[in-house]
């Protein structure tokens, strides 16, 4: 008796599926993983800044983070260098729509790549960063009454940061990164000691979630390790300002180089000389260089 043709078809389909499942994931150079995890540029119209008491401050037209990357490296090399002339700016909803004291945050990062490509198991790489943060002002950082000079006050600090990255070894669908940041008080504005926080530990996570199209969730929790005390802090903000938290969810638009994102931040204001106030920042905006998903994530 001749077996039905449908049996042969089913066997062929099963064999093809088994062969496809047995195929190893596409080889992905670790340098491509580094590229996919670089900081993104963004712009957010009408971001909402809220104090811990619930009141809004500083109505803005937009906030923008401009973080172009000049990455020097080649697949197979054990090291890569990234120069990032980053700028963060806020345009205020005031007369003449001023952009007040932007944050100039250039940094130079060296990545050490311990393996050449993803090999089906978690991979490690590390980075060492020299960074700078200033606002381009020359006035005294503090006023005569001891409060921060937000209008013309100088703000400048430099830092070193060492980080370790653990990435998914199949397709870099997630990564985790602990890091330690130190401000050595070289070319630093007077009076920041004991107010800004010169030792900071960070733990960052990012992963593709697959909830909507091509999307990515990232979380960063920090801890200020040295003594920080701001005049006027309540018992609540004294604790909260030591643990800044940032959460961002991004959806990449198909075939386009931009994506939409939603983010929430709570901690000391990251906008240079405004470090003395505790705020929550809510943003909905557009992000560029959206780190497209590497092959084989799903």
N, C-alpha and C positions, 0 to 999 in steps of 0.2 A: 504494500500500500504506500502510495506516495505521500510524504508529509505535506501538509498545507503550506503554501508559500508564505503565509503570515508568520509561521514559526521561524523560517529563515530570516525574515525581515526583523523580527524581534531579537534574534540572536546577533544579527549584524549591528543593530542599534546598541545592544548591551556591550558588545565588544568595543565599539567605537567610544562609548561613554567611559569604559574602563581604561582604555588607552589614554583618553584625554585627562582622566583623573590622575593617571600615573605620571603624566608629563610634569616635570619640575616647573615651578614658577619662573617667569622671565628674570634673567639676571639684571639687577639694578645696582649700579655703582653707588657706593656710599656718598660720594660727592653730590649725586643727584638728591639723596636724602637731605643733605645739608641745605641744598638750594630750596627744597620744598618746605623747609622749616624756618626760612629767614623771615624776619619781621616784615609785616605788610604796611604799605601806605594806606591812609584812609582819610575820608572827609565826612563830617557829620553835621548837617544843618540843624540849628536850634537845639543843641545839646542841653540837657537839664542838669544843673548843679544844685544839689540840695544839702543843707547843713543837717547835722544830727538832730537838731530840734525840729526839722521839718520845713524850714523856710528856704525858698529859692534865692540864689545869689547870682550876680553877674549875667544878666540876659545876653546871649550870644547869637550872632548870625550863624557862625559855624566854628567848629574846631577841626584842624587838619594836622595830620602826622605825615610828613614827607620823609621817607626813609629809602632813598635809592641805594642799591648795593653794587659795589664794584668788587666782584669776587674773582680772585686770581687763583686758579687751580686747574688740574687736569685729572681725568679719571685714571686711577692707578697711582697717583702721587700720595705720599703719606701726610701731606700738609696742604692747607689752603688758607689764603689770606683774604679777609673781607674788610673793605673800607666803606663806612656808612656815614655820610655827612647829614645826619638826621636833624630835622627842625620840627618843632611842635608850635603851632600858633593858634591864637583865638582872636576872632574879629568880634568886637563888642557892639551891641545895639545901643550906641550912643551917637551924639552929634559927630558927624564926619566918619562914623563907623571905623574907629581906630583899631589897629592890631597892636595890642599892648605887650611890650617886653616878651617877644617870642623866646622859647627855649631852644638854645643852640646846643645840640647833643651829638657831636661827631664822635665816632669810636673806631678803633682798629681791633679786629679780632683775628686770632690765629686758631685754626681748627686742626687738631691732630686726629688723623683717621687711622684707627687700629686695624681695619680690614679694608679690602678693596671693593667688595660688593656684598649685597645681602645673600646669605647662604642658608636660609631656612631656620635660623635661630636668632634670638635677639643679638643685636650688634651694639658696640660701644664706640663713641667718639667723644672727644673733649674739646673745650675751647678756652682760650685765655684772652681777655679783653682789657684794653686800656681805653677808658671813656672820659668824656668831659661834659659838663652841664653848666651853662651860664645864660645870662639874659641880656648882656650887652649894655648894662647900665653902669654908671660911675658914682652915683650918690651913695650916701651911707646906708648900710643894710638896715640899721635901726634908727628910729626917731629919738628925740630927746627923752620921751617918756618910756622908752624901752620897747615900744611896739615895732613891728616890722614895717619898713618903708616900702609899701607896695607900688607906689607910683614911679619912683626913680632909684630905688634901692638896688645896690649891686648884689648879685648872686652868682657865685662861682664855686665849683667843686670838681675834683678829679677822682677817678676811682679805678680800681683793678677788680676784675671778676673772673673767677675760675668756675667752670661748669663741666658737668659730666652728663652725657646723653645716652639713654638706653632706648633703642628703637626696635620696633617689630622687625624681625628678620625675614619676613615673607614679602611684604610689600610696603613697609613703613606706614601701616595704617594707624599707628599710634607711636608716641614717644613720651618719655618722662625725663625730666632734667632737674636735678638738685644743683644749686650753685651758691657761692659765697662771694659777697661784695664788700670791698674795703675802700674807704676814703682816707688816704694817708695825710690829709691836711696840708698838702702842697699846693700853693697858689689857690687857697680857699678863702672865701670871704670871712672876715672877722665876725665872731659871735655865733657861728653855726654850731660850735661844739656844745653838746648837751641839749640842742634844740632840733637838729636835723636827723641825726642817726648815721654814724660813720661805719657801723658794722651791720650788715644785712644778710640774712639767709633767705633763699628763694626755693620754691618747689613748683615747677611748671609741668603741665600735662597738655597734650593735644592729641586728638584722634578724629578720624573720619567716622561719622555716625551713621550715614546712610538713611537719615530720616526724610530729607527732602533733597532730591537731585544730588548734586555734588557738594556736600556740606562738611563742615569741620567745627568741632567744639574745642575750645582752649580755656584752660584755667591756670591761674598763677596766684599762689599764696606766698606772702613774704612775712618775715619777722625781723623787726628792728631789735638788735641784740644789746646795744649799749644804752646808757641812760639818756632819756629824752624827756624834757619837761617844758611845756609851753604854758606861759601865763594865761590864765583864764580857762584852762582845760577843766572839764568836769571829771568826776571819777570815772564816768563812762568813756569819754573820749580819750582819757589818759591811757586806758587799756586798748581801745579800738585802734588808735593811731599806730600802735605797735604791730598790728597785723593787717596790712593792706591786702585786699582781695580783688582780683579782676577775673571776670567771666565773659567770654565772647563766643557767639555762635554766628558762623558765616556760611552763606549759601552762594556758590559760584554759578553764575549764569552760563548756560551752555554756549560754547563757541565764542564767548566774549572774554575779554581780559579783565573784567571787573566782577565784583560780587556784592551782594547786600549783606549787612551784618547788624547784629544787635549786641550791645555790650553794657555791662554794669561794672562799675568800680566803686569801692568803698575804702577810704583811707586818707592819709594826708594828701592835700592837693599836689599833684605832680608837676604843676606849672610853675617852675622855678621859685621865685621869691614868695609865692603863695603857700609854701610848705607848712606854714604855721596853722592853717585851718583844716579841719576835718570835713570832708565832703563825700557825698555819693554822686557819681556822674553816670547819667543814663544817655545812651547814644543809639541812634538808628541812622545808618549811613551807607556809603559805598566804599569798598576796599579794592585797591589795585594790587597787582602782583600777587594774586590770590593763591599761590602755591598749589597748582593743579595736582590732583590725585595721581600718584605713581601707578604704573601698570600693574594690574592684578590685585588691587585693593579689594574689589568685590568680584 
